[in-house]
């Protein structure tokens, strides 16, 4: 294979890797946003029906955990791409 052919193949491979990383990042952001909305809706409905602050606090902690996990994963993907 010629030098230009090799460079073209390397460029295509690098582009495919970048596209895959970008797609994964977008999916994680979508997951984070959807998880946050779902937890807020469930916690809000639960808080309206029940006055138990302990159980409501647990729901909010669960939502915070998933939000933080998704954020750390998206931040990690951003660091890998740089």
C-alpha distances in whole Angstrom, upper triangle without the diagonal:
4,7,8,6,7,10,11,10,12,15,15,16,18,20,21,22,24,25,26,28,30,31,33,34,36,37,39,40,42,43,45,46,47,49,51,52,53,55,57,58,59,60,62,64,65,66,68,70,70,72,70,69,67,65,64,63,61,59,58,57,55,54,53,51,49,48,48,45,43,43,42,39,38,39,37,34,34,34,31,29,30
4,5,5,6,9,10,11,12,14,15,17,18,20,21,23,24,26,27,29,30,32,33,35,36,38,39,41,42,44,45,47,48,49,51,53,54,55,57,59,60,61,63,65,66,67,69,71,71,73,71,69,68,66,65,64,62,60,59,58,56,54,54,52,50,49,48,46,44,44,43,40,39,39,37,34,34,34,31,29,30
4,5,5,6,9,10,11,12,14,15,16,18,20,21,23,24,26,27,28,30,32,33,35,36,38,39,41,42,43,45,47,48,49,51,52,54,55,57,58,60,61,63,64,65,67,69,70,71,70,68,66,65,63,62,60,58,57,56,54,52,52,50,48,47,46,44,42,42,40,38,37,37,35,32,32,31,28,26,27
4,5,5,6,9,10,10,12,14,15,16,18,20,21,22,24,26,27,28,30,31,33,34,36,37,39,40,42,43,45,46,48,49,51,52,54,55,57,58,59,61,62,64,66,67,68,69,68,66,65,63,62,61,59,57,56,55,53,51,50,49,47,46,45,43,41,40,39,37,35,35,34,31,30,30,28,25,26
4,5,5,6,9,10,11,12,14,15,17,19,20,21,23,25,26,27,29,30,31,33,35,36,37,39,41,42,43,45,47,48,49,51,53,54,55,57,58,60,61,63,64,66,67,68,67,65,64,62,61,60,58,56,55,54,52,50,49,48,45,45,44,42,40,40,39,36,34,35,33,30,30,30,27,25,26
4,5,5,6,9,10,11,12,14,15,17,18,20,21,23,24,26,27,29,30,32,33,35,36,38,39,41,42,43,45,47,48,49,51,53,54,55,57,59,60,61,63,65,65,66,65,63,62,60,59,58,56,54,53,52,50,48,47,46,43,43,42,40,38,38,36,34,32,33,31,28,28,28,25,23,24
4,5,5,6,9,10,10,12,14,15,16,18,20,21,22,24,26,27,28,30,32,33,35,36,37,39,40,42,43,45,46,48,49,51,52,53,55,57,58,59,61,63,64,65,64,62,60,59,57,56,54,52,51,50,48,46,46,44,42,41,40,38,36,36,35,32,30,31,29,26,26,26,23,21,21
4,5,5,6,9,10,10,12,14,15,16,18,20,21,22,24,26,27,29,30,31,33,34,36,37,39,40,42,43,45,46,48,49,51,52,54,55,57,58,60,61,62,64,62,61,60,58,56,55,53,51,50,49,47,45,45,44,41,40,40,38,35,35,34,32,30,30,29,26,26,26,23,21,22
4,5,5,6,9,10,11,12,14,15,17,19,20,21,23,24,26,27,29,30,32,33,35,36,37,39,41,42,43,45,47,48,49,51,52,54,55,57,58,60,61,62,61,59,58,56,55,53,52,50,49,48,45,44,43,42,39,39,38,36,34,34,33,30,29,29,28,24,25,25,22,20,22
4,5,5,6,9,10,11,12,14,15,17,18,20,21,23,24,26,27,29,30,32,33,35,36,37,39,41,42,43,45,47,48,49,51,53,54,55,57,59,59,60,59,57,56,54,53,51,50,48,47,46,43,42,41,40,37,36,36,34,31,31,30,27,26,27,25,22,22,22,19,17,18
4,5,5,6,9,10,10,12,14,15,16,18,20,21,22,24,26,27,28,30,31,33,34,36,37,39,40,42,43,45,46,48,49,51,52,53,55,57,58,59,58,56,55,53,51,50,49,47,46,45,43,41,40,39,36,35,35,33,30,30,29,27,25,25,24,21,21,21,18,16,17
4,5,5,6,9,10,10,12,14,15,16,18,20,21,22,24,26,27,28,30,32,33,34,36,37,39,40,42,43,45,46,48,49,50,52,54,55,56,58,57,55,54,52,50,49,48,46,45,44,41,40,39,38,35,34,34,32,29,30,29,26,24,25,24,21,21,22,19,16,18
4,5,5,6,9,10,11,12,14,15,17,18,20,21,23,25,26,27,29,30,32,33,35,36,37,39,41,42,43,45,46,48,49,51,53,54,55,56,55,53,52,50,48,47,45,44,43,42,39,38,37,36,33,33,32,30,27,28,27,24,23,24,22,18,19,20,17,15,17
4,5,5,6,9,10,11,12,14,15,17,18,20,21,23,24,26,27,29,30,31,33,35,36,37,39,41,42,43,45,47,48,49,51,53,53,54,53,51,50,48,47,45,44,42,41,40,38,36,35,34,31,31,30,28,26,25,25,22,20,21,19,16,16,17,14,11,13
4,5,5,6,9,10,10,12,14,15,16,18,20,21,22,24,26,27,28,30,32,33,34,36,37,39,40,42,43,45,46,48,49,51,52,53,52,50,49,48,46,45,43,41,40,39,37,35,35,33,31,30,30,28,25,25,25,22,20,21,20,16,16,17,15,12,14
4,5,5,6,9,10,10,12,14,15,16,18,20,21,22,24,26,27,28,30,32,33,34,36,37,39,40,42,43,44,46,48,49,50,52,51,49,48,46,44,43,42,39,39,38,35,34,33,32,29,29,29,26,24,24,24,21,19,21,19,16,16,18,15,13,16
4,5,5,6,9,10,11,12,14,15,17,18,20,21,23,24,26,27,29,30,31,33,35,36,37,38,40,42,43,44,46,48,48,50,49,47,46,44,42,41,39,37,36,35,33,32,31,29,27,26,26,24,21,22,21,18,16,18,16,12,14,15,11,10,13
4,5,5,6,9,10,10,12,14,15,17,18,20,21,23,24,26,27,29,30,31,33,35,36,37,39,41,42,43,45,47,47,48,47,45,45,43,41,40,38,36,35,34,32,30,30,28,26,25,24,23,20,20,19,17,15,16,15,11,11,13,10,8,11
4,5,5,6,9,10,10,12,14,15,16,18,20,21,22,24,26,27,28,30,32,33,34,36,37,39,40,42,43,45,46,47,46,45,44,42,40,39,38,36,34,34,32,30,29,28,25,24,25,23,20,20,20,17,15,17,16,13,13,15,13,11,14
4,5,5,6,9,10,11,12,14,15,16,18,20,21,22,24,26,27,28,30,31,33,34,36,37,38,40,42,43,44,45,44,43,42,40,38,37,35,33,32,32,29,28,28,26,23,23,23,20,18,19,19,15,14,16,15,11,13,15,12,11,14
4,5,5,6,9,10,11,12,14,15,16,18,20,21,22,24,26,27,29,30,31,32,34,36,37,38,40,42,42,44,43,41,40,38,36,35,33,31,30,29,27,25,25,24,21,20,20,18,15,15,15,12,10,12,11,7,9,11,9,7,11
4,5,5,6,9,10,11,12,14,15,17,18,20,21,23,24,26,27,29,30,31,33,35,36,37,39,41,42,43,42,40,39,37,36,35,33,31,30,29,27,25,25,24,21,20,20,18,15,15,16,13,10,12,12,9,9,12,11,9,12
4,5,5,6,9,10,11,12,14,15,16,18,20,21,22,24,26,27,28,30,31,33,34,36,37,39,40,41,41,39,38,36,34,34,32,30,29,28,26,24,24,23,20,19,20,18,15,16,17,13,11,14,14,11,12,15,14,12,15
4,5,5,6,9,10,10,12,14,15,16,18,20,21,22,24,26,27,28,30,31,32,34,36,37,38,39,38,37,36,33,32,31,29,27,26,26,23,21,21,20,17,17,17,15,12,13,14,10,9,12,11,8,10,13,12,11,15
4,5,5,6,9,10,11,12,14,15,17,18,20,21,23,24,26,27,28,30,31,32,35,36,37,38,37,35,34,32,31,30,28,26,25,24,22,20,20,19,16,15,15,13,10,10,11,9,6,9,10,6,8,11,11,10,13
4,5,5,6,9,10,11,12,14,15,17,18,20,21,23,24,26,27,29,30,31,33,35,36,37,36,35,34,32,30,30,28,26,25,25,22,20,20,20,16,15,16,15,11,12,14,11,9,12,13,10,11,15,14,13,16
4,5,5,6,9,10,10,12,14,15,16,18,20,21,22,24,25,27,28,30,31,33,34,35,35,33,32,30,28,28,26,24,23,23,20,18,19,18,15,14,16,14,10,12,14,11,9,13,14,11,13,16,16,15,18
4,5,5,6,9,10,10,12,14,15,16,18,20,21,22,24,26,26,28,30,31,32,33,32,31,30,28,26,25,24,21,20,20,18,15,16,15,11,11,12,10,6,8,10,7,6,10,11,9,11,14,14,14,17
4,5,5,6,9,10,11,12,14,15,17,18,20,21,22,24,26,27,29,30,31,32,32,30,29,27,25,25,24,21,20,20,18,15,15,15,12,10,12,11,7,8,11,9,7,10,12,11,11,15,16,15,18
4,5,5,6,8,10,11,12,14,15,16,18,20,21,23,24,25,27,29,30,31,31,29,29,27,25,25,24,21,20,20,18,15,16,16,13,11,14,13,10,11,14,12,10,14,16,14,15,18,19,18,21
4,6,5,6,8,10,10,12,14,15,16,18,20,21,22,24,26,27,28,29,29,27,27,24,22,22,21,18,17,18,15,12,14,13,10,9,12,11,7,10,13,11,10,14,15,14,16,19,19,19,22
4,6,5,6,9,10,11,12,14,15,16,18,20,21,22,24,26,26,27,27,25,25,22,20,20,19,16,15,15,13,10,11,11,8,6,9,8,5,7,10,10,9,12,14,14,15,18,19,19,21
4,6,5,6,9,10,11,12,14,15,16,18,20,21,23,25,25,27,26,25,25,23,20,20,20,17,15,16,15,11,12,13,10,8,11,12,9,10,13,13,12,14,17,16,17,20,21,21,23
4,5,5,6,9,10,11,12,14,15,17,18,20,21,23,24,26,25,24,24,22,19,20,19,16,15,16,14,11,13,14,11,10,13,13,11,13,16,15,14,17,19,19,20,23,24,24,26
4,6,5,6,8,10,11,12,14,15,16,18,20,21,22,23,23,22,21,19,17,17,16,12,12,13,10,8,10,10,7,7,11,11,9,11,14,14,14,17,19,19,20,23,24,24,26
4,6,5,6,9,10,10,12,14,15,16,18,20,21,22,21,20,20,18,15,15,15,11,10,12,10,6,8,10,8,6,10,11,10,11,14,15,14,17,19,19,20,23,24,25,27
4,6,5,6,9,10,10,12,14,15,16,18,20,21,21,20,21,19,16,16,16,13,12,14,13,9,11,14,11,10,14,15,13,14,18,18,17,20,22,22,23,26,27,27,29
4,5,5,6,8,10,11,12,14,15,17,18,20,20,19,19,17,14,16,15,11,11,14,11,9,12,13,11,11,15,15,14,16,19,19,19,22,24,24,25,28,29,29,31
4,5,5,6,8,10,10,12,14,15,16,17,17,16,16,13,11,12,11,7,7,10,8,5,9,11,9,9,13,14,13,15,18,19,19,21,23,24,25,27,29,30,32
4,6,5,6,8,10,10,12,14,15,16,16,15,16,14,11,12,12,9,8,11,10,7,10,13,12,11,14,16,15,16,20,20,20,22,25,25,26,29,30,31,33
4,6,5,6,8,10,11,13,14,16,17,16,18,15,12,14,14,11,11,14,13,10,13,16,14,14,18,19,18,20,23,23,23,25,28,28,29,31,33,33,35
4,5,5,6,8,10,11,12,14,14,14,15,12,10,12,12,8,10,13,11,10,13,15,14,15,18,19,19,20,23,24,24,26,28,29,30,32,34,35,37
4,6,5,6,9,10,10,12,12,11,12,9,7,9,9,6,7,10,10,9,11,14,14,14,17,18,19,20,23,24,24,26,28,29,30,32,34,35,37
4,5,5,6,9,10,11,13,12,14,12,9,11,13,10,10,13,13,12,14,17,17,16,19,21,21,22,25,26,26,28,30,31,32,34,36,37,38
4,5,5,6,9,11,13,13,15,12,10,13,14,11,12,16,15,14,17,19,19,19,22,24,23,25,28,28,29,31,33,33,34,37,38,39,41
4,5,5,6,9,9,10,12,9,7,11,11,9,11,14,14,13,16,18,18,19,22,23,23,25,27,28,29,31,33,34,35,37,39,40,42
4,5,5,6,8,8,11,9,6,10,11,10,10,14,14,14,16,19,19,19,22,24,24,25,28,29,30,31,34,35,36,38,39,40,42
4,6,7,10,11,14,12,10,13,15,13,14,17,18,17,19,22,22,22,25,27,27,28,31,32,32,34,36,37,38,40,42,43,44
4,7,9,12,14,12,10,14,15,14,15,18,19,18,21,23,23,24,27,28,29,30,32,34,34,36,38,39,40,42,44,45,47
4,6,8,10,9,8,12,13,12,14,17,17,18,20,22,23,24,26,28,28,30,32,33,34,36,38,39,40,42,44,45,47
4,6,9,9,8,11,13,13,14,17,18,19,20,22,24,24,26,28,29,30,32,34,35,36,38,40,41,42,44,46,47
4,6,6,6,9,10,11,13,14,16,17,19,20,22,23,24,26,28,29,30,32,34,35,36,38,39,41,43,44,46
4,6,5,6,9,10,10,12,14,15,16,18,20,21,22,24,26,26,28,30,31,32,34,36,37,38,40,42,43
4,6,5,6,9,10,11,13,14,15,16,19,20,21,22,25,26,27,29,30,31,33,35,36,37,39,41,42
4,5,5,6,9,10,11,13,14,15,17,19,20,21,23,24,26,27,29,30,32,33,35,36,38,40,41
4,5,5,6,9,10,11,12,14,16,17,18,20,21,22,24,26,27,28,30,32,33,35,36,38,39
4,5,5,6,9,10,10,12,14,15,16,18,20,21,22,24,26,26,28,30,31,32,34,36,37
4,5,5,6,9,10,10,12,14,15,16,18,20,21,23,24,25,27,29,30,31,33,35,36
4,5,5,6,9,10,11,12,14,15,17,18,20,21,23,24,26,27,29,30,32,33,35
4,5,5,6,9,10,10,12,14,15,16,18,20,21,22,24,26,27,28,30,32,33
4,5,5,6,9,10,10,12,14,15,16,18,20,21,22,24,25,27,28,30,32
4,5,5,6,9,10,11,12,14,15,17,18,20,21,23,24,26,27,29,31
4,5,5,6,9,10,11,12,14,15,17,18,20,21,23,24,26,27,29
4,6,5,6,8,10,10,12,14,15,16,18,20,21,22,24,26,27
4,5,5,6,9,10,10,12,14,15,16,18,20,21,23,25,26
4,5,5,6,8,10,10,12,14,15,17,18,20,21,23,25
4,5,5,6,9,10,11,12,14,15,16,18,20,21,23
4,5,5,6,9,10,10,12,14,15,16,18,20,21
4,5,5,6,9,10,10,12,14,15,17,19,20
4,6,5,6,9,10,11,12,14,15,17,19
4,5,5,6,8,10,11,12,14,16,17
4,5,5,6,9,10,10,12,14,16
4,5,5,6,9,10,11,13,15
4,5,5,6,9,10,11,13
4,5,5,6,9,10,11
4,5,5,6,9,10
4,5,5,6,9
4,5,5,7
4,5,5
4,6
4
